[in-house]
Structures are given as structure tokens and as C-alpha cells.
Amino acid sequence: PSPAVEATPRPAPAPVAPRTIEVKLASRPALARVDIDGRFAKIRTPNKVELAPGTHRVELRSGDRVGSFTIDVAPGRNASWCFDFDTGTRHAGKCP
């Protein structure tokens, strides 16, 4: 019999960065119009949107009230945001 040949281990492939990441946007009150990077995202809160990794400017409109904030989208980072029109603040996660 011929001697067994050991296979040379191959390095694991490098992880591929995702092209988009699902981001959840909510507001209090709900049903705010969503603009992302100056463009209407064609959604209202609460909803999900696919965004490329990077920094994005989010603007929410509820009647005559406008709330805007910046989010950093990256694998492993928070991907859920809530804006409270009554306090003018945004926070990570679901709306209270």
C-alpha cells in the first residue's frame, strides 16, 4: 500500500463585510416619515431599512416636528434606534 498523504491545511477565507445591514428605526409617536442621507426612504416608523456600512444622517418628520440624528452602521454595532419627539432625544433599542 502507498503511504497516506496528509493534506496541507488551508487558511480560512477572510470574512466578507456585508454590503448592507438591516437597521430598525422607530419613533414616539409612530408613523414618522423617514429620510436617510437627504432622501425619502419610502418608509414610516417603525420599520426596517437596509443600509450600507458607514455613517448615515436620519431625519424623522411627524407633522411639523422634525428630529434628526446620525447613526454609524457597522457589523456588530447597534442597529436599532428610537427617536422621541416629545423629548427631542434618540436612544438605542426599542421605544419605551
N, C-alpha and C positions, 0 to 999 in steps of 0.2 A: 504493500500500500504506500501511496505517496504521503509525505508529511503534510500535516494541516498547515494551511497558510492563514496567518492571522490578518484580519482586515485592519487597516490603519484607521484609527478613529478620525472622523471628520469634525471640524468645528461646527458648532450650532450656527444656523443662519442668524444674522443680525436682525433684531426686531425691527419691523417696519412701522413707522409712525402712521397713525390713522390719517386719512385725508380729511375726514370730518369727525366731529364729536357731537353727540346729542346733548343739547343744553335745554334745561327746563326753566321756563320763565313764568312767574305768577305775579299777581298784584292784588292789592287790597284797596278798593274794591276790584273785583274781577272784571273781565271783558275790556281791558285797556288795549288800545291799538299798539302794535309793536313795530318800531322802526329799528333797523340794525345798520350801523355804519351809514346813516343818512338815507336808507332805502326802506320802503314799506315791506315788511316781511310776510305780508298776506296772512297774518295770524292775529288772534286776540288772546289775551291771557285768560286762564292758564293754558299753556301749550308747550310743545317741544319744537325745537328747530335744530337743524344740522349746521354747525359752523366749523370753518377751518381753524386749526390751531392758530393762536395769536391773540392779540388784543382787539376787542370789539367795543364800540360805543352803542349802548342800548338806550332807546328813548321810548317811554311809555306815555300814552295820551289817554286820559279819561275825562271826557267833556272838555272843559277849558283848562284842566290841570295837566301839567307835563312833569314827568320825572325822568332824569337821565343819569346814567352811571356807566362806568367802564368795567368790563369783565375780561379776565385772562383765561383763555380756553386752552387747555393742555391735558394730555392723558394723565390720569391720576389726580387731577385737581377737582375742586368742587365744580359741579356742573348744574347746580340748581340755585335759582335766585328768586327773591321776592322783593317787590317794591311796595311800600306802604305810603299811599298818597296823603294820608292824614298826618303822618309824622315827617314825610319827606325823606325817609331813610330806606336803604336796601339792606338786605341781610342774606346770608347763605341759607339754603334749605327752603323748606315749605313755609307758606304764610301761616302765622299763628291763628 
